[in-house]
Amino acid sequence: MRINVVGLDIGSTAVRGVELSATGKTKLNLLRFHEIPLPPGAVSRGEVVKPEIVAFALKKLWSEGGFKSKNVVLGTGNQRVLVRDLSVPKISLKRIRESLPFQVQSTLQIPVEDSLLDFYPVSESMGEQGPMVNGLLIVAEKSEILSNIRAVERAGLTPVEVDLIPFALNRLLLHRPGVKGTVALIDVGGNTTSIIIASDGVPWFVRIIPTGGDDLTQALAAGLEINTKEAEEFKRTLKLGTDLTIAEDSGSKISQCVCGKCLVELAIVNNSRATGILQTAHAREILQTVTGELLGSLRSTVSYFNNTRPQDPVCQILITGGGAQLTGFAQALSEVTYIPVTEADPFAMVTLARRLKAKKLKESHLSISVALGLALRSLS
């Protein structure tokens, strides 16, 4: 009997829940979606630091979102999660997972007893000792996952599964009709950026980079001497790769002050025409430094995969996540990788319940992907 569950994404800035139902072989019905913002510091790098605050937010999420089930699928995917290739003799998947502690204990940087291990089979081959199963080994720190589970249980919810976030995104965005060839899916979150590369929906490579959209927010706040809220508002007016100036017109008053606070006020006033925002050389330098490091890591990752699998190079890049909403990011990523980049559409397989506000969902289309992919786990 299928258990109705809610995909629960505990992010650094918000908690998000999604409830789905199957309506046919290829379409799913999005019944409920809601998100509640979190105060800074409640969640750090994917780990719940202040469980009482997160539990309170989750209770509010359920009461306002109207979710019918208290069973949840959680996601994990911070920089402390290790994913690497592993080939083992062909036996049942259950026995492979039982044998993992003995197979990998000498190669782990943390004790096996402090780790949670899993194996994702990808293909089969013939080795010197007989048939082999090739796949991906997943190693996560037990303490981080347990802290999240405790916060969820404190809110009166029941975790039924924990899924790797890149796999959840692959299930939603790559493992579906119409997505062919070798595709890299890049999710730019608040504190981390994950990359999963799949061929015809089968994942071959996963990397998690400890950099995300919040790094730019914090750098702007420190560099321009403004608070985090002002830095976040200012970030939304920036455009990567272009020097911006203000067009003169009789209806605009241009402040001559270029301090951080005045720049934010100016950005907010001119928010409807973001291409008219004045940026100081310092703000541009911060933008280029933070995003340049991330773009460089992404380019190196894609190049590494292409060099190791020249027969199946990446032919397309899809981006998702709140950090990918930075204006000009997709174009800049395409320029450094020489590969077409487009925004992923999380609603390609989903129909919306009539009571849902389509406009709100469209505005959240990049940040909803993780919760959607987690909710799919129960229907796959």
matplotlib code that plots the C-alpha trace (Angstrom):
import matplotlib.pyplot as plt

x = [0.0, 1.4, 2.0, 1.1, 4.1, 5.2, 8.5, 10.3, 13.1, 14.9, 17.0, 19.2, 16.6, 13.3, 11.4, 9.3, 6.8, 5.2, 2.3, 1.6, -0.9, -0.6, -3.1, -1.8, 1.2, 3.0, 1.4, 1.3, -1.0, 0.6, -1.9, -0.2, 2.9, 3.9, 7.1, 8.0, 11.1, 13.8, 15.8, 19.6, 21.5, 18.7, 20.1, 23.8, 25.2, 22.2, 22.3, 19.7, 21.5, 18.5, 15.9, 13.3, 13.2, 13.0, 10.3, 8.2, 8.6, 7.6, 4.4, 3.5, 4.3, 1.8, -0.9, -0.7, -0.1, -2.9, -0.8, -2.9, 0.0, 2.6, 4.9, 7.9, 10.8, 13.8, 16.7, 20.4, 23.2, 25.7, 29.5, 30.1, 28.3, 30.7, 29.6, 32.1, 32.3, 32.3, 32.3, 31.4, 30.8, 27.3, 25.0, 21.6, 21.3, 20.4, 23.6, 25.7, 24.4, 25.0, 28.7, 29.5, 31.0, 33.5, 34.3, 34.9, 36.1, 39.7, 39.1, 36.8, 38.0, 35.5, 34.8, 32.2, 30.1, 29.7, 28.6, 25.5, 26.3, 24.2, 24.8, 23.1, 23.6, 24.1, 25.4, 26.8, 30.1, 32.4, 35.5, 38.4, 36.5, 33.2, 30.1, 30.3, 27.8, 29.0, 27.4, 27.7, 28.7, 27.0, 28.6, 26.9, 27.7, 25.2, 25.1, 23.9, 21.0, 20.0, 19.8, 17.4, 15.4, 15.1, 13.8, 11.2, 10.1, 9.9, 7.3, 5.2, 6.2, 7.4, 10.4, 10.0, 13.0, 16.1, 17.1, 20.2, 19.1, 20.9, 19.1, 15.7, 16.4, 17.5, 14.2, 12.2, 14.2, 16.3, 14.6, 11.6, 10.6, 12.2, 15.5, 18.0, 21.7, 24.2, 22.9, 24.4, 21.9, 23.2, 21.3, 22.5, 21.3, 21.9, 25.1, 25.9, 25.8, 25.2, 26.0, 24.6, 25.4, 23.1, 22.9, 19.3, 18.3, 20.8, 23.2, 26.9, 28.5, 27.7, 29.6, 28.7, 30.4, 30.4, 29.4, 25.9, 23.8, 24.2, 27.9, 27.2, 24.7, 27.2, 30.1, 27.9, 26.8, 30.4, 31.9, 29.2, 28.7, 25.0, 22.8, 21.9, 18.4, 19.6, 22.3, 19.7, 17.5, 20.5, 21.6, 18.3, 19.0, 22.4, 23.2, 26.3, 28.7, 27.4, 28.3, 25.1, 24.4, 21.3, 19.5, 18.8, 15.2, 13.2, 11.5, 14.6, 16.7, 20.2, 22.0, 25.6, 26.5, 27.8, 27.9, 26.3, 23.1, 22.4, 23.1, 20.5, 17.9, 18.6, 18.3, 15.0, 13.6, 14.7, 13.8, 11.4, 14.2, 17.1, 19.2, 19.3, 21.0, 24.3, 27.0, 30.2, 33.5, 33.6, 30.2, 31.1, 34.4, 32.5, 30.0, 32.7, 34.9, 32.2, 30.4, 33.7, 34.9, 31.7, 31.7, 35.3, 34.4, 31.5, 33.5, 36.3, 33.7, 32.1, 35.5, 36.6, 33.6, 34.0, 37.7, 36.9, 33.9, 34.8, 32.3, 29.4, 30.2, 27.8, 25.6, 23.3, 23.2, 20.0, 20.0, 17.7, 17.8, 17.3, 20.9, 20.5, 18.1, 20.9, 20.4, 23.0, 24.1, 22.9, 24.6, 27.8, 27.8, 27.2, 30.1, 32.7, 31.6, 30.7, 27.5, 23.9, 22.4, 18.6, 16.5, 14.9, 11.2, 10.0, 6.4, 6.9, 5.4, 3.1, -0.4, -1.5, -4.6, -7.1, -6.8, -3.1, -1.9, -0.1, 1.5, 3.2, 4.3, 5.9, 7.8, 9.1, 9.8, 13.5, 13.3, 10.5, 12.4, 14.0, 10.8, 9.1, 11.8, 11.6, 7.8, 8.3, 10.2, 7.0, 5.4, 8.4]
y = [0.0, 3.4, 5.8, 9.4, 11.6, 15.2, 16.2, 18.4, 20.6, 22.1, 24.9, 27.6, 30.3, 28.5, 25.2, 24.0, 21.3, 19.6, 17.1, 15.2, 12.6, 10.5, 11.3, 9.1, 7.4, 10.6, 13.4, 14.2, 16.5, 19.1, 19.3, 21.5, 23.7, 26.1, 27.6, 29.4, 31.6, 30.7, 33.2, 33.3, 30.7, 28.2, 25.9, 25.9, 24.1, 21.7, 20.9, 22.0, 24.1, 25.4, 22.6, 24.4, 27.2, 24.8, 22.7, 25.8, 26.7, 23.2, 23.3, 26.6, 25.1, 22.3, 24.6, 27.1, 24.7, 22.3, 19.2, 16.0, 13.7, 13.9, 11.4, 13.2, 12.4, 14.5, 15.5, 15.6, 17.1, 19.4, 19.5, 16.7, 14.2, 12.1, 10.5, 8.5, 5.6, 2.0, -1.4, -4.5, -8.2, -8.8, -9.8, -8.6, -4.9, -5.7, -7.7, -5.0, -2.4, -4.7, -5.2, -1.6, -0.9, -3.7, -2.6, 1.1, 1.4, 1.8, 4.6, 6.8, 9.9, 9.5, 6.3, 3.9, 4.0, 7.8, 7.4, 6.4, 4.5, 3.7, 2.4, 3.4, 0.9, 2.3, -0.5, -4.0, -5.2, -8.3, -8.1, -10.4, -12.2, -12.3, -10.1, -6.7, -4.0, -0.4, 2.4, 5.4, 5.1, 7.7, 8.5, 11.0, 12.0, 10.5, 13.5, 15.9, 13.7, 12.8, 16.5, 17.1, 14.0, 15.2, 18.6, 17.0, 14.6, 17.5, 19.1, 16.0, 14.6, 11.2, 10.8, 7.8, 8.2, 10.3, 11.0, 12.5, 15.9, 15.5, 12.1, 13.8, 16.5, 13.9, 12.1, 15.3, 17.0, 14.4, 11.0, 11.9, 11.7, 14.4, 14.7, 12.8, 12.5, 13.5, 16.5, 18.3, 19.5, 22.3, 23.3, 26.5, 26.5, 28.9, 27.3, 24.5, 23.9, 20.3, 18.9, 15.7, 14.5, 11.9, 10.1, 9.4, 9.9, 7.5, 9.4, 8.9, 11.6, 13.8, 16.6, 19.0, 22.3, 24.3, 27.6, 29.0, 32.1, 33.1, 33.5, 36.5, 37.9, 37.8, 39.2, 42.1, 42.8, 42.8, 44.7, 47.4, 47.5, 46.8, 44.3, 40.9, 41.9, 44.9, 42.8, 40.2, 43.0, 44.6, 41.2, 40.8, 44.0, 42.9, 41.5, 39.4, 40.3, 43.8, 47.2, 49.0, 52.7, 54.8, 56.2, 59.9, 61.0, 63.7, 61.4, 60.0, 61.5, 60.1, 60.1, 61.1, 59.0, 55.6, 54.1, 50.7, 51.9, 54.5, 52.0, 49.6, 52.4, 53.4, 49.8, 49.4, 52.6, 51.5, 47.8, 47.8, 48.6, 46.6, 47.4, 50.9, 50.2, 52.0, 49.7, 50.8, 49.3, 47.5, 45.9, 44.7, 43.3, 41.4, 40.0, 38.9, 37.4, 35.3, 34.1, 33.8, 31.2, 29.2, 29.4, 28.2, 25.2, 24.3, 24.6, 22.4, 19.8, 19.6, 19.4, 16.6, 14.6, 15.2, 14.2, 10.9, 10.1, 11.6, 9.2, 10.8, 14.5, 16.9, 18.4, 20.5, 22.2, 22.7, 25.1, 25.3, 26.6, 30.0, 31.0, 30.4, 33.3, 35.8, 37.7, 36.8, 33.6, 31.2, 33.2, 33.5, 29.7, 29.0, 31.3, 29.6, 26.0, 26.5, 24.5, 25.7, 26.5, 26.7, 27.0, 23.7, 23.4, 21.6, 21.7, 19.7, 16.6, 18.3, 19.8, 22.3, 21.9, 24.6, 26.1, 26.7, 30.2, 29.6, 33.0, 32.3, 28.9, 30.3, 32.8, 29.9, 27.6, 27.3, 26.9, 24.4, 21.8, 20.0, 19.5, 18.3, 15.8, 14.5, 14.1, 12.1, 9.5, 8.0, 7.7, 6.2]
z = [0.0, -1.0, 1.9, 1.2, 2.0, 1.8, 0.2, 2.8, 1.9, 4.9, 3.4, 4.9, 4.4, 4.4, 4.8, 1.9, 1.6, -1.5, -1.6, -4.8, -6.1, -9.2, -11.9, -14.7, -16.2, -17.1, -15.1, -11.4, -9.6, -7.3, -4.4, -1.9, -1.7, 1.0, 2.4, 5.6, 5.9, 8.5, 10.5, 9.8, 11.6, 12.2, 9.5, 8.5, 5.5, 5.4, 9.2, 11.7, 14.3, 16.2, 16.3, 18.3, 15.7, 12.8, 14.6, 15.1, 11.4, 10.4, 12.6, 11.0, 7.5, 8.2, 9.6, 6.9, 4.0, 4.9, 4.3, 4.9, 5.7, 8.5, 6.7, 5.1, 2.8, 3.8, 1.6, 2.4, 0.3, 1.9, 1.3, 3.8, 1.7, -0.4, -3.7, -5.7, -8.1, -6.7, -8.4, -6.4, -7.3, -8.5, -5.7, -4.5, -3.7, -0.1, 0.3, -1.4, 1.1, 4.0, 2.9, 2.4, 5.9, 5.3, 1.7, 2.3, 6.0, 5.0, 2.6, 4.6, 6.4, 9.2, 11.2, 9.7, 12.8, 12.4, 8.8, 6.8, 3.7, 0.6, -2.9, -6.2, -9.0, -12.4, -14.7, -14.9, -16.4, -16.5, -14.3, -13.7, -10.9, -12.7, -13.1, -11.4, -10.5, -11.1, -9.2, -6.9, -3.2, -1.0, 2.4, 4.8, 8.3, 10.7, 13.1, 10.4, 9.3, 12.9, 13.9, 11.0, 11.9, 15.5, 14.4, 12.2, 14.9, 17.4, 15.0, 15.2, 11.8, 10.8, 8.5, 6.3, 4.0, 3.5, -0.1, -1.6, -3.0, -6.4, -6.9, -6.1, -8.7, -11.2, -10.6, -11.3, -14.0, -15.9, -15.6, -17.8, -21.5, -23.7, -21.8, -23.9, -24.0, -21.4, -19.3, -16.3, -13.8, -11.5, -8.4, -6.8, -3.2, -0.4, 1.0, -1.6, -5.3, -6.4, -9.9, -11.2, -14.6, -16.2, -19.5, -20.6, -17.0, -15.5, -13.0, -13.6, -11.6, -8.5, -7.0, -4.1, -3.9, -0.6, -2.3, -2.9, -3.3, 0.4, -0.1, -2.4, 0.0, 2.9, 0.8, -0.3, 3.3, 4.5, 1.6, 1.4, 5.2, 5.1, 6.8, 5.4, 4.4, 2.5, 0.8, -0.3, -1.8, -3.5, -4.9, -6.7, -8.7, -9.9, -13.3, -13.8, -16.6, -17.4, -16.1, -15.2, -15.3, -14.6, -17.6, -17.1, -17.1, -15.5, -13.1, -11.4, -8.7, -8.7, -5.4, -5.6, -2.6, -3.4, 0.1, 0.5, 2.2, -0.5, -3.2, -1.7, -1.4, -5.0, -6.2, -4.4, -6.0, -9.4, -8.9, -11.8, -14.2, -12.8, -15.8, -14.6, -11.2, -10.5, -9.2, -7.5, -8.7, -5.3, -5.7, -9.2, -7.8, -5.1, -7.7, -10.0, -7.3, -5.7, -8.8, -10.7, -8.2, -8.5, -12.3, -12.3, -10.2, -12.4, -15.5, -14.0, -13.0, -16.4, -18.1, -15.8, -16.6, -20.4, -20.2, -18.4, -20.6, -24.0, -25.7, -23.8, -23.2, -21.6, -24.4, -22.2, -18.8, -16.8, -13.8, -10.8, -7.2, -5.7, -6.3, -10.1, -10.2, -10.4, -13.6, -16.2, -14.4, -17.1, -19.8, -17.9, -17.2, -20.9, -21.9, -19.6, -20.4, -24.2, -23.5, -23.9, -20.5, -19.7, -16.6, -15.6, -15.7, -12.5, -13.7, -16.9, -15.4, -13.0, -13.1, -10.6, -8.3, -8.9, -5.5, -5.9, -6.9, -10.2, -10.1, -6.7, -7.9, -11.0, -8.9, -6.8, -9.7, -9.1, -5.3, -5.4, -7.3, -4.3, -2.4, -5.6, -6.3, -2.7, -3.0, -6.1, -4.1, -2.8, -6.2, -8.1]

ax = plt.figure().add_subplot(projection="3d")
ax.plot(x, y, z, "-o")
ax.set_aspect("equal")
plt.show()
